[in-house]
Amino acid sequence: MYEGRTAAQAGIVFGHENMGIVDEVGTAVTLLKKGDRVVMPFNVACGRCLNCEEGRSAFCKEVNPGFAGGAYGYVAMGPYPGGQAEYIRVPFADFNALKLPPGTEHEEDFALLADVFPTGWHGVQLSGFKPGESVVVFGAGPVGLMAAYSAVIRGASEVYVVDRVPERLNKAKEIGCIPIDFSKGDAVQQILNLRNGCVAFVFSSHT
């Protein structure tokens, strides 16, 4: 959007990975109070339409007329300013804001709950992964690493992470994965060699 490849209008407030402290609540909000620390998912949802009730809140039918789904600070995703600002309005706050425990010692971890960790987790979920299977993640950016980590904590027997950036590959190893550097040869063949020719399930990340 910064580079002009979308229809973003001048003045749009970007940002859909939001975390902060509640400053004020509306009369319909019952679960939050001033001073609560919260994190929000990237999408905006009503929490009561059919899609929301069935767990498909990213396709909420009520928050963005004419479309299925809304989001903060994103083109064509509704009239919701993003979080790269001093304040942000959170609609349907009881549904859209996750209250965090007191204290700030885990704040950097909680920031991942806004988008990156759930996206990686959901990618693994959509793949049909089952505990005990082996997984290959192509792309060790933030989402790729979170997908790999999700597979680890969900019981994968082996998780291979393919990239060529040393820092990314080192991080993959830190979280219990097997790094594969595709600049040193065909990644698939490297994995097959390590597995004596046996294939593994593949998950491809966009970042």
N, C-alpha and C positions, 0 to 999 in steps of 0.2 A: 504494500500500500504506500509506503514511503517513496518508492521508486515510480509511482504513477501507473502501475500495471493493473489497477482496479479503478472503479468509479468513485473512489473516495473524494469527498468534497472538502474544500478548504475549511479549516476550523474543526474538523472531526477530532475527537479525543480518543486516541488509541488506548489499547491495554485491556487484556482479558485474563490476566493472571493476578487476581486481586486478593489482597490480605490487609487487614487493618484493625482499627479499634472503633467500635460503635460510638458515634458522637450524639446521635439522636434517633429516636424510634417513632414511627407513626402509630396511630391509634389502633390499627389492625394487627400490630406485631405483639405477640404474647410470649415468645420464647427467648427473646433477647432483651438486654437492657444496656443503658449507657455504660461504657467502659469494658464491655465484653470484647475479647479478641476473636476475630472471625476470619475465615478464608472462604472464598466463593469459587465455584466452578466457572469455567469460561462462559458457559451458556446460561441464559435466563429462561426460567420455566415457571409455569403457574402452580404446578403440583397437584392439579385436580382434573385436568382433561384426561381423556382416555389414554393418550400416549404417555402422559406422565404417570398415571396410575399403573400402567403396564411396564414401567421402568425405562421408557424411551423418552426421557425428558429433553434430550437434545433435539427432539422433533415435536416439541410442545406446539399445540395448535392454537393457543390463545394469546401469545405474547408478541406476535409479528404478523399482522393481518396479511393474508395472501401467500404466506410461506409457512412451512413447518419448521419452527425453531427460531430462537433469537439468541443474541450474544452481545456482550459488552464491546464497544469500540470497534465494530467490524462492519464492513460494507454490506448493505442489504440485509442486515440481521436485526433490524428494529431500531427504535429511537433511544438506545441506551449508551450514554457516554462511557468511555473506558476508564480504566483505573490509573492511567498515567496523569494523575491530578491529585490535588490536595484532598478533595472529597469525592465520593462517588455515591450515587443513589442506588440502593439495592431494592428492586421491586420484589414483591412476594418474599420478603426477607426471612420469614420463618422457614420457608422451603429452600431458599437459595443461599443462605448463609450457614456455614458449619461453625458452631461455637467451639473454640479451642480451649484446652486446659489453661489455667493461670500460669504466668511465668513466661520467660522468653528463651529458655535454654534450648528448646527444640525449634526455634522460629525458622531457621534455614530449612529444616526438614519439612515443616508444615507448609512452607511456600510451594513445595512440589505438589501439594494436594490440589492446587488451583487448576492444573492442567497436565503437567508432564507425567507424573506418576499414574494418574487414572488413565491417561491415553495409552501408555505402555501396557498397563494391566488389561485394559479393554481389548487391545490388539491381540494379546495372548488369549483372552477369553473368546474372541470371535474366531480364532484359529481352530477351536475345538480341541485344544491341548488337554492331555490327561497326565496326571502325575506319573513319573517313571519314564516318560518319553524324552528323547533327545531333541534339542532345539537349536536352530541356527538363526541368528539375527544379523541381517545385512544392514550396516549403518550404525555406528556407535555414537551418534549425537545424543542429546538429552533424552529424546523419546526412545531411541534404540536401546540405550543403557537401562532405562526404566523397564522396557519390555524384557530385556535379558534378566534384570534383577527380579522382575515379577515371576518369570519362569523358574528362577532359582528357588524363591521362597514358596512357590506352588508345587515344588517337588520334582522338577526336571532332573533326569539322571545326569545329563551333560548339557551345557549351554555354550555354543560356539558363537563368538561375536566377530564379525568381519568388518574391517576398516583398514585404513593405511596410516592414520594419524597416531603417532606413538603415544601421546598423552591419553587418547581415547582407549587405545588398546591396553595401556597400563591400568586405566580405571576399570576396564572390563575384568582384568585379572584380579584386581582388588576385591571385586564383588563376587568372586567365585566362578568366573567364566573362563573359557579357553579362547585366548585371542588368536585371530587369524589375520595376517597381514597380506592383503591381496596384491600389494605391490611386489611381493616376493614369489608370485606364482598364482596359478588358477586357484581361487579359494575353494571351490567345490572339490577339486582334486586333493588339495591339502587336507580337507576334512575327511574325504574318503580314505586317504592314506592313514590318517590317525585312527579311523574306525574299521580298518581292514576291509574296506569296500562297502560297509553298511551305510545306508542313507539315513538322514535325520529329517525331522520336520523343519520347514523353513518359514521364518517370519521376516518380512522386509519392512524396514522403517523408512519414513520420509525425511528424518533429520538425523 
